Amino acid sequence: MKALVYNGPRDVTIKEMPDARIEQPLDVLVRITSTNICGSDLHMYEGRTDLKPGRIIGHENLGEIIECGKAVAHIKIGDRVCVPFNVACGYCKNCERGLTSACLTMNPGSAGAGYGYADMGPYEGGQAELLRVPYGDFNCLKLPEDAQEKEQDYVMLADIFPTGYHATELAGVAPGESVVIYGAGPVGLLAAYSAMLRGASQVMVVDRHRDRLQLAQKIGAIAIDDSTGSPVEQVLELTQGEGADKGCECVGYQAHDVQGHEHPNMTLNQLVRSVRPSGALGIVGVFVPEDPKAAGIDAKQGRIAFDLGEFWSRGQRMGTGQAPVKAYNRYLCRLIHEGRAKPSFLVSHELPLEQAPDAYMHFDARENGWTKVVLKPLTSAAKTRDRQRAQSTKAYPSPRAHWGLS
């Protein structure tokens, strides 16, 4: 199969790789029809993680089931599914509580596993023609009948729409409240969008990229350009000196000032000062335990200077971490299906998989107009292989039939 492979910092190529295949009875095999480039992929692309060369990347994946393990009971060949970026078992203590982003079994020694990502287990990514999905019945979200018509919307359910929503959930955004979002990348824009879905009365988005701020304005948010002055002062002015009721950090450890100098604590500390006393913060921007290319020793080990005294004296509370996608994706899917949400508003490019290396270069440079890239791996060769596989694959009886349930 064709796949996008990481060779080293800013070096990814399309290569022929061994086909993904069924390995366990509960696996399913997905023919990928849409897969997104995520801002988190850029951390690996830039060499800011310890991802090993030779890995297939990509964790925002959607496609069609073409093969099922013999113990799969509910998902069927031909189903169109969106795959959460969390690889989860469904039965450990955390999964039972809905915290699939902290699954305790799929990445031994760590809480949480994911596709094609550094330190998140051996699972290959989906910027490829095929993807193996463990525990397919649990991990696959079966899409409605309009799956093809709204594919650009539904593929956002793999990560960024639930992650943006998760930021507002961590912050506890309630109807009528004011919200400030730091970062107008895809996650920040969908955090702003989610805040509006939750009934926020005023949503402010801080960034300095005009194309992204224009998208924020297009969905009804107030754009704050931090290159024109202190974003904290601008938020205070817009909220009559009080600060926002709630705030979300969607930038992470590669935050940088107008001159391009990195300050991993910058947006986090600005957020504390932008949110009123007793307010709440949702932190979904990525902060890593190790950053091999950071400037200082502390930052290399994931330590940053956080204004704890300011945070404490304001009596604020904070929620952090990766989104447990399954906690949200079914409900957000319904909003898309019923026409109440259209997260594809931020898609700027839809490209064949073969153009992924060039797309990474443009997206990494934050070039004007490159806000979200959807890759399309499907080729005629992949279709031919699907037909051959369907003709040769043994048909397993459904476990439900064995127990007289079908």
QUIMOBEL-V927204 format. One record per residue. SS is DSSP state (A for helix, B for strand, O for the rest). PSI is psi in whole degrees, -180 to 180 (none if undefined). OMEGA is omega in whole degrees, 0 to 359 (* if undefined). Layout:
BEGIN
ss:SS psi:PSI omega:OMEGA
ss:SS psi:PSI omega:OMEGA
END
This chain:
BEGIN
ss:O psi:153 omega:174
ss:B psi:140 omega:181
ss:B psi:155 omega:176
ss:B psi:122 omega:187
ss:B psi:137 omega:177
ss:B psi:123 omega:178
ss:B psi:-24 omega:184
ss:B psi:-180 omega:183
ss:O psi:126 omega:180
ss:O psi:35 omega:180
ss:B psi:97 omega:175
ss:B psi:144 omega:182
ss:B psi:156 omega:173
ss:B psi:125 omega:181
ss:B psi:158 omega:169
ss:B psi:121 omega:181
ss:O psi:160 omega:176
ss:O psi:138 omega:179
ss:O psi:136 omega:167
ss:O psi:149 omega:184
ss:O psi:164 omega:174
ss:O psi:129 omega:179
ss:O psi:-27 omega:181
ss:O psi:156 omega:184
ss:O psi:-23 omega:181
ss:O psi:5 omega:178
ss:O psi:154 omega:164
ss:B psi:157 omega:178
ss:B psi:126 omega:184
ss:B psi:128 omega:169
ss:B psi:113 omega:187
ss:B psi:128 omega:176
ss:B psi:-23 omega:174
ss:B psi:137 omega:176
ss:B psi:132 omega:187
ss:B psi:153 omega:164
ss:B psi:125 omega:182
ss:O psi:151 omega:175
ss:A psi:-31 omega:177
ss:A psi:-29 omega:176
ss:A psi:-30 omega:182
ss:A psi:-28 omega:176
ss:A psi:-41 omega:179
ss:A psi:-43 omega:180
ss:A psi:-38 omega:182
ss:O psi:-1 omega:181
ss:O psi:23 omega:182
ss:O psi:14 omega:174
ss:O psi:-180 omega:178
ss:O psi:30 omega:177
ss:O psi:133 omega:182
ss:O psi:141 omega:175
ss:O psi:149 omega:179
ss:O psi:-6 omega:180
ss:O psi:144 omega:171
ss:B psi:130 omega:183
ss:O psi:175 omega:178
ss:O psi:116 omega:183
ss:O psi:9 omega:177
ss:B psi:92 omega:197
ss:B psi:142 omega:177
ss:B psi:145 omega:178
ss:B psi:-160 omega:185
ss:B psi:136 omega:177
ss:B psi:126 omega:179
ss:B psi:-10 omega:179
ss:B psi:143 omega:180
ss:B psi:142 omega:172
ss:O psi:161 omega:189
ss:O psi:-14 omega:179
ss:O psi:2 omega:179
ss:O psi:129 omega:189
ss:O psi:-30 omega:190
ss:O psi:-44 omega:178
ss:O psi:140 omega:183
ss:O psi:158 omega:174
ss:O psi:132 omega:182
ss:O psi:-17 omega:177
ss:O psi:140 omega:172
ss:B psi:129 omega:188
ss:B psi:152 omega:168
ss:B psi:137 omega:188
ss:B psi:117 omega:175
ss:O psi:147 omega:179
ss:O psi:-22 omega:175
ss:B psi:127 omega:169
ss:O psi:115 omega:188
ss:O psi:152 omega:182
ss:O psi:-33 omega:180
ss:O psi:-9 omega:185
ss:O psi:-8 omega:179
ss:O psi:173 omega:183
ss:A psi:-43 omega:182
ss:A psi:-42 omega:179
ss:A psi:-38 omega:179
ss:A psi:-28 omega:179
ss:O psi:3 omega:180
ss:O psi:8 omega:182
ss:O psi:64 omega:185
ss:A psi:-16 omega:176
ss:A psi:-10 omega:180
ss:A psi:35 omega:178
ss:O psi:137 omega:187
ss:O psi:-4 omega:186
ss:O psi:-23 omega:191
ss:O psi:-13 omega:179
ss:O psi:76 omega:188
ss:O psi:132 omega:182
ss:O psi:-10 omega:179
ss:O psi:157 omega:174
ss:O psi:109 omega:179
ss:O psi:137 omega:179
ss:O psi:157 omega:181
ss:B psi:168 omega:181
ss:O psi:130 omega:169
ss:O psi:42 omega:184
ss:O psi:146 omega:182
ss:O psi:134 omega:174
ss:O psi:17 omega:181
ss:O psi:33 omega:174
ss:O psi:179 omega:187
ss:O psi:10 omega:189
ss:O psi:123 omega:180
ss:O psi:156 omega:183
ss:O psi:178 omega:186
ss:O psi:11 omega:172
ss:O psi:68 omega:189
ss:B psi:175 omega:180
ss:O psi:-27 omega:183
ss:B psi:151 omega:178
ss:B psi:130 omega:172
ss:B psi:128 omega:179
ss:B psi:112 omega:176
ss:O psi:155 omega:179
ss:O psi:57 omega:188
ss:A psi:-40 omega:180
ss:A psi:-38 omega:182
ss:A psi:-43 omega:190
ss:A psi:-22 omega:182
ss:B psi:132 omega:172
ss:B psi:112 omega:178
ss:B psi:130 omega:186
ss:O psi:157 omega:179
ss:O psi:-180 omega:185
ss:O psi:-15 omega:178
ss:O psi:24 omega:186
ss:O psi:-42 omega:180
ss:O psi:-40 omega:181
ss:O psi:-37 omega:184
ss:O psi:33 omega:186
ss:A psi:-38 omega:179
ss:A psi:-29 omega:176
ss:A psi:-48 omega:186
ss:A psi:-30 omega:180
ss:A psi:-22 omega:177
ss:A psi:-13 omega:179
ss:A psi:-12 omega:180
ss:A psi:-29 omega:185
ss:O psi:-70 omega:200
ss:A psi:-33 omega:178
ss:A psi:-52 omega:175
ss:A psi:-35 omega:180
ss:A psi:-43 omega:175
ss:A psi:-42 omega:178
ss:A psi:-39 omega:179
ss:A psi:-38 omega:178
ss:A psi:-42 omega:180
ss:A psi:-30 omega:176
ss:A psi:-44 omega:178
ss:A psi:-37 omega:180
ss:A psi:-11 omega:180
ss:O psi:41 omega:181
ss:O psi:128 omega:181
ss:O psi:159 omega:179
ss:O psi:137 omega:177
ss:O psi:-7 omega:183
ss:O psi:160 omega:173
ss:B psi:145 omega:185
ss:B psi:137 omega:172
ss:B psi:134 omega:180
ss:B psi:123 omega:174
ss:B psi:117 omega:180
ss:O psi:123 omega:179
ss:O psi:29 omega:168
ss:O psi:-175 omega:182
ss:A psi:-43 omega:181
ss:A psi:-44 omega:179
ss:A psi:-41 omega:178
ss:A psi:-38 omega:180
ss:A psi:-20 omega:169
ss:A psi:-42 omega:177
ss:A psi:-44 omega:179
ss:A psi:-42 omega:180
ss:A psi:-38 omega:177
ss:A psi:-38 omega:178
ss:A psi:-39 omega:177
ss:A psi:-31 omega:180
ss:O psi:-1 omega:173
ss:O psi:17 omega:178
ss:O psi:142 omega:182
ss:O psi:-26 omega:183
ss:B psi:122 omega:180
ss:B psi:121 omega:180
ss:B psi:136 omega:182
ss:B psi:125 omega:183
ss:B psi:127 omega:177
ss:B psi:-175 omega:175
ss:O psi:2 omega:177
ss:O psi:118 omega:187
ss:A psi:-41 omega:183
ss:A psi:-37 omega:180
ss:A psi:-39 omega:177
ss:A psi:-33 omega:176
ss:A psi:-38 omega:176
ss:A psi:-39 omega:177
ss:A psi:-43 omega:179
ss:A psi:-36 omega:182
ss:A psi:-31 omega:180
ss:O psi:4 omega:174
ss:O psi:8 omega:178
ss:O psi:163 omega:175
ss:B psi:123 omega:181
ss:B psi:130 omega:176
ss:B psi:115 omega:181
ss:B psi:110 omega:184
ss:O psi:-2 omega:175
ss:O psi:-10 omega:182
ss:O psi:-5 omega:182
ss:O psi:173 omega:182
ss:O psi:122 omega:178
ss:A psi:-31 omega:179
ss:A psi:-47 omega:180
ss:A psi:-37 omega:179
ss:A psi:-40 omega:178
ss:A psi:-44 omega:180
ss:A psi:-39 omega:179
ss:A psi:-40 omega:181
ss:A psi:-17 omega:182
ss:O psi:26 omega:177
ss:O psi:37 omega:175
ss:O psi:-4 omega:184
ss:O psi:-34 omega:191
ss:O psi:161 omega:180
ss:B psi:154 omega:177
ss:B psi:-39 omega:183
ss:B psi:159 omega:181
ss:B psi:150 omega:180
ss:B psi:135 omega:176
ss:B psi:116 omega:184
ss:O psi:32 omega:181
ss:O psi:-61 omega:177
ss:O psi:-161 omega:193
ss:O psi:-8 omega:177
ss:O psi:24 omega:176
ss:O psi:142 omega:181
ss:B psi:158 omega:182
ss:O psi:-178 omega:184
ss:O psi:-31 omega:180
ss:O psi:-6 omega:178
ss:O psi:6 omega:179
ss:O psi:132 omega:182
ss:B psi:139 omega:174
ss:O psi:95 omega:187
ss:O psi:-18 omega:180
ss:O psi:0 omega:193
ss:A psi:-59 omega:185
ss:A psi:-31 omega:179
ss:A psi:-46 omega:179
ss:A psi:-35 omega:176
ss:A psi:-38 omega:180
ss:A psi:-43 omega:179
ss:A psi:-43 omega:183
ss:A psi:-13 omega:180
ss:A psi:-15 omega:183
ss:B psi:138 omega:185
ss:B psi:160 omega:172
ss:B psi:139 omega:184
ss:B psi:5 omega:177
ss:B psi:180 omega:183
ss:B psi:150 omega:184
ss:B psi:138 omega:173
ss:B psi:117 omega:187
ss:B psi:105 omega:177
ss:O psi:-7 omega:171
ss:O psi:144 omega:186
ss:O psi:128 omega:170
ss:O psi:124 omega:189
ss:O psi:153 omega:177
ss:O psi:-23 omega:178
ss:O psi:133 omega:178
ss:O psi:93 omega:188
ss:O psi:-22 omega:183
ss:O psi:15 omega:178
ss:O psi:158 omega:184
ss:O psi:-40 omega:185
ss:O psi:165 omega:182
ss:A psi:-45 omega:180
ss:A psi:-48 omega:181
ss:A psi:-34 omega:177
ss:A psi:-30 omega:181
ss:O psi:18 omega:174
ss:O psi:14 omega:180
ss:O psi:134 omega:178
ss:O psi:160 omega:180
ss:O psi:97 omega:181
ss:O psi:135 omega:180
ss:O psi:70 omega:184
ss:A psi:-38 omega:180
ss:A psi:-43 omega:177
ss:A psi:-45 omega:179
ss:A psi:-46 omega:183
ss:A psi:-45 omega:183
ss:A psi:-26 omega:178
ss:O psi:-10 omega:180
ss:O psi:31 omega:181
ss:O psi:165 omega:173
ss:B psi:158 omega:188
ss:B psi:140 omega:171
ss:B psi:143 omega:184
ss:B psi:171 omega:168
ss:O psi:171 omega:180
ss:O psi:153 omega:181
ss:O psi:133 omega:168
ss:O psi:91 omega:193
ss:A psi:-40 omega:184
ss:A psi:-18 omega:178
ss:A psi:-20 omega:187
ss:O psi:-25 omega:196
ss:A psi:-34 omega:181
ss:A psi:-39 omega:182
ss:A psi:-40 omega:177
ss:A psi:-33 omega:176
ss:A psi:-41 omega:179
ss:A psi:-38 omega:178
ss:A psi:-41 omega:177
ss:A psi:-48 omega:183
ss:A psi:-39 omega:182
ss:O psi:4 omega:177
ss:O psi:15 omega:180
ss:O psi:-15 omega:180
ss:O psi:142 omega:179
ss:O psi:76 omega:184
ss:A psi:-11 omega:179
ss:A psi:-1 omega:179
ss:A psi:-23 omega:184
ss:A psi:-3 omega:181
ss:O psi:126 omega:179
ss:O psi:-28 omega:184
ss:B psi:135 omega:170
ss:B psi:115 omega:190
ss:B psi:153 omega:172
ss:B psi:153 omega:182
ss:A psi:-35 omega:182
ss:A psi:-24 omega:180
ss:A psi:8 omega:183
ss:A psi:-44 omega:180
ss:A psi:-41 omega:178
ss:A psi:-39 omega:179
ss:A psi:-40 omega:177
ss:A psi:-42 omega:182
ss:A psi:-46 omega:181
ss:A psi:-43 omega:182
ss:A psi:-40 omega:179
ss:A psi:-35 omega:179
ss:O psi:-2 omega:183
ss:O psi:42 omega:180
ss:O psi:150 omega:182
ss:O psi:129 omega:178
ss:O psi:-5 omega:178
ss:O psi:86 omega:184
ss:O psi:-35 omega:177
ss:O psi:131 omega:184
ss:B psi:127 omega:173
ss:B psi:125 omega:179
ss:B psi:144 omega:182
ss:B psi:98 omega:184
ss:O psi:-16 omega:189
ss:O psi:128 omega:176
ss:O psi:167 omega:178
ss:A psi:-34 omega:178
ss:A psi:-39 omega:179
ss:A psi:-40 omega:178
ss:A psi:-42 omega:179
ss:A psi:-44 omega:179
ss:A psi:-37 omega:177
ss:A psi:-46 omega:181
ss:A psi:-42 omega:180
ss:A psi:-41 omega:180
ss:A psi:-42 omega:181
ss:A psi:-35 omega:180
ss:A psi:-28 omega:186
ss:A psi:-15 omega:185
ss:O psi:133 omega:177
ss:O psi:136 omega:178
ss:O psi:116 omega:180
ss:O psi:138 omega:176
ss:O psi:150 omega:179
ss:O psi:137 omega:174
ss:A psi:-30 omega:178
ss:A psi:-38 omega:179
ss:A psi:-37 omega:180
ss:A psi:-37 omega:182
ss:O psi:11 omega:178
ss:O psi:29 omega:184
ss:O psi:-12 omega:183
ss:O psi:none omega:*
END
